[in-house]
């Protein structure tokens, strides 16, 4: 897995969704409310953004990349199954948006660590609210994250399913589908475990270089 590519995939979603703001503004939809700048940055060098802070687009890009690199570290620490660069990119964007604590307790991570990749992808769509209200921008962002997550994973791609009129049959089919996905995920993880073990050190070195701006 190429982590630099994963970060590039995340940047496309993050910058496109967050936009750019040169002057700090109070994000009243955050809980708690936070002063925000650039591409959704709330901390600079560990310090909370303060009213009156301004930046250039280049500064905003650097801050966002630093935060996404941190998110990449966190995702890789919390996820216990194999990921490709598309899945990691989607999860970086997701974690960057909802925060590390919320990512740890998310239903997305829960399903993913059970090996239910397609279920995890669908659960991304559940996180479309801010301030208790569904937001169109978040719906769009989650759709992009889901689409990116599923790229290159033909074995685990399952489009959003239509329900039948038989709840019992639906439940049985759902259980069978999840069992099949878990088996597929286990097979994929077994095939890639050796490669991942060999490249862990290289990936860590790549992340450290990116964090340093090298």
PyMOL commands that set and color helices and strands:
alter all, ss='L'
color gray80, all
select helices_A, chain A and resi 3-18+57-78+85-98+100-104+107-112+117-124+136-150+167-211
alter helices_A, ss='H'
color red, helices_A
select strands_A, chain A and resi 21-27+34-38+43-44+47-48+129-130+133-134
alter strands_A, ss='S'
color yellow, strands_A
deselect
rebuild
show_as cartoon
